[in-house]
Amino acid sequence: MKLEKTKRRQQIEQRRLRDAIIQVLNQLETDSTEIAVTNALGWSIAGQIFTV
């Protein structure tokens, strides 16, 4: 059971990181680098708050 929980948490974190990277890449196509990175960091932090 503990191993399954750990794997599930890792999958959630990997998905969150992948989504943040995709968001940065999408924003880099239209926005400045600073805005893209700032938004991704804010989005990532918000995701962590909701999963705690």
C-alpha positions as a Markdown table, in Angstrom:
| # | Residue | x | y | z |
|---|---|---|---|---|
| 1 | Met | 0.0 | 0.0 | 0.0 |
| 2 | Lys | 2.8 | 2.4 | 0.9 |
| 3 | Leu | 4.6 | 1.8 | -2.3 |
| 4 | Glu | 1.4 | 2.4 | -4.3 |
| 5 | Lys | 1.0 | 5.7 | -2.6 |
| 6 | Thr | 4.5 | 6.7 | -3.3 |
| 7 | Lys | 4.2 | 5.8 | -7.0 |
| 8 | Arg | 0.9 | 7.7 | -7.2 |
| 9 | Arg | 2.5 | 10.8 | -5.7 |
| 10 | Gln | 5.4 | 10.6 | -8.1 |
| 11 | Gln | 3.0 | 10.3 | -11.1 |
| 12 | Ile | 1.1 | 13.4 | -9.9 |
| 13 | Glu | 4.3 | 15.3 | -9.5 |
| 14 | Gln | 5.6 | 14.2 | -12.9 |
| 15 | Arg | 2.3 | 15.3 | -14.5 |
| 16 | Arg | 2.4 | 18.6 | -12.7 |
| 17 | Leu | 6.0 | 19.2 | -13.9 |
| 18 | Arg | 5.2 | 18.2 | -17.5 |
| 19 | Asp | 2.2 | 20.5 | -17.5 |
| 20 | Ala | 4.3 | 23.4 | -16.2 |
| 21 | Ile | 6.9 | 22.8 | -18.9 |
| 22 | Ile | 4.2 | 22.6 | -21.6 |
| 23 | Gln | 2.8 | 25.9 | -20.3 |
| 24 | Val | 6.2 | 27.6 | -20.4 |
| 25 | Leu | 6.8 | 26.4 | -24.0 |
| 26 | Asn | 3.3 | 27.6 | -25.1 |
| 27 | Gln | 3.9 | 31.0 | -23.5 |
| 28 | Leu | 7.3 | 31.4 | -24.9 |
| 29 | Glu | 5.7 | 31.3 | -28.4 |
| 30 | Thr | 3.7 | 34.4 | -27.5 |
| 31 | Asp | 5.1 | 36.1 | -24.4 |
| 32 | Ser | 8.4 | 37.2 | -23.0 |
| 33 | Thr | 10.6 | 34.6 | -21.2 |
| 34 | Glu | 10.2 | 36.4 | -17.9 |
| 35 | Ile | 6.4 | 36.2 | -18.0 |
| 36 | Ala | 6.4 | 32.6 | -19.1 |
| 37 | Val | 8.7 | 31.5 | -16.3 |
| 38 | Thr | 6.9 | 33.6 | -13.6 |
| 39 | Asn | 3.5 | 32.2 | -14.6 |
| 40 | Ala | 4.8 | 28.6 | -14.6 |
| 41 | Leu | 6.3 | 29.0 | -11.2 |
| 42 | Gly | 3.1 | 30.5 | -9.8 |
| 43 | Trp | 1.1 | 27.7 | -11.4 |
| 44 | Ser | 3.4 | 25.1 | -10.0 |
| 45 | Ile | 3.3 | 26.5 | -6.5 |
| 46 | Ala | -0.5 | 26.8 | -6.6 |
| 47 | Gly | -0.6 | 23.1 | -7.6 |
| 48 | Gln | 1.5 | 22.1 | -4.6 |
| 49 | Ile | -0.7 | 24.1 | -2.2 |
| 50 | Phe | -3.8 | 22.2 | -3.4 |
| 51 | Thr | -2.2 | 18.8 | -3.1 |
| 52 | Val | -0.9 | 19.2 | 0.5 |
